[in-house]
Amino acid sequence: MKKYFKYIAFASIVAAVSCREEVQKPKVIYDASNKTNVSVKADSSQIEIADLPIQMEGTNYLIHPVGDLRVYERGSKARFGSSSVNDVSFNISNLGEYEITGYLQNLKFQQIDSDSIKPLSDKPVLILTATYLKTVADKTQNKVMVYTLTDSDTNKDGKVDTGDIKTLYLSDISGQNFTKISADLEELVDWSLLESKNRLYFRTIEDTNQNGQFDKNDVLHYNYIDLASKKWEVKSYKPI
């Protein structure tokens, strides 16, 4: 906390000297009707590609990560005066132990004995992580995926990106039952799996003063879900 205030003081001095003030962009823009879900159109300039499919151990589904082709411009000291060249990255995701990470526009699921490929979401989202809960599946036979993503243009800049509220979702390993479990307009802080009780714990923060930002003046909410149950029911608890 001390480091935080020192940083603010230093930043204020720099701003005063430079005659420029940098203001943190709000994650939520409130209007008269408090409506935050606005239609977002896909960017037609982007080229959609998919990584090679992934199969989580012990499952019979393939997962196809889908995202935008990324083109990077870098400086070049070309012999005949070229100022820059483009680097193209065809990799849109990274695979850890039972976890897919990236900036993904969707995930598509395919049963291994079928040619049918179905999307996880039918609306614009930005998926940051997708985690298969292998230990829960081994103990309960409930094969669950956990996602952190943004699903709404809460800052109303016309796109769904990391500038919007981060949320928490669950689905079956098939991609079915894609369900939001964090409350609307609450920013996901973190989540953790308690294997001994097959519980998914997570924290969110509510913008109680409605200034569009999440800070020390707002309220934390503590929740968990019993993943051994077929029905995902969010239960709150109060550790403080």
Residue, then its C-alpha position, 0 to 999 in steps of 0.5 A: m500500500k505504501k508503494y502505491f501512494k508513493y507512486i501516485a505522489f511521484a506521478s503527480i509531480v511528473a504530471a505537474v512538470s509536464c503539464r499533462e495529466e493521465v487519467q485512468k480509463p473507466k471500465v464501466i460507463y453508466d448511462a441514464s438507463n444503466k444499460t451496459n450491454v450494447s451490440v458489438k460488431a465483429d471487426s471486418s478488417q481482422i483475419e480469423i484463424a484457428d490453432l491446431p486442436i487440443q485434447m485434454e487428457g481423459t476427454n473425448y473432445l477436441i478444442h479449437p482455439v480461434g482468434d485473430l491473425r496478428v501482424y507486428e511491425r518492426g523496425s528494419k535497417a534494410r539495405f535499400g531503405s525499407s523502413s519496416v517489415n511485418d512479422v506475422s504470428f500464426n500462433i494465437s494461444n498457449l497451452g499449459e497444464y490443462e489450461i489454454t491462454g491467449y486473447l481468443q475470440n472463441l473456442k470451438f468443440q468437436q467430439i472425436d468421432s464427429d465432424s461437427i464443430k460447435p462454438l462455445s459462444d454465439k456472441p462477441v467475447l474475449i477469452l483470456t484463460a480456459t482451464y480444465l479441472k482434471t482433478v475434479a473430473d477424476k473424483t466426481q466424473n464432472k468434466v468442467m471447464v473454467y473461463t476468464l473472459t470479457d463478455s460485454d462492452t462495459n466501457k462503451d468504446g465499441k469493442v469487447d476487449t481487456g478494457d472491459i470488466k473481466t468475468l467468470y464462466l463455466s461449461d461442460i467439457s463439450g462446451q455446452n452449458f456455457t454459464k456466467i457465474s460472476a455477477d453482472l457489473e462485478e469485476l473478477v479478482d481471482w479464483s481458486l480450486l479447493e480440491s479437497k472439497n471440490r469447490l471453486y472459490f472466487r472473488t469479485i469487486e463491485d463498483t459501489n460508488q459507480n465511478g466506473q473504476f474498481d478501487k479500495n473504496d469498492v466492495l469485495h464479494y466472496n463466493y464458491i460453487d460446489l463442483a461435485s453437484k450437477k447444478w452450479e449454484v453460487k453461494s456467498y460467504k463472509p470471511i471478514 
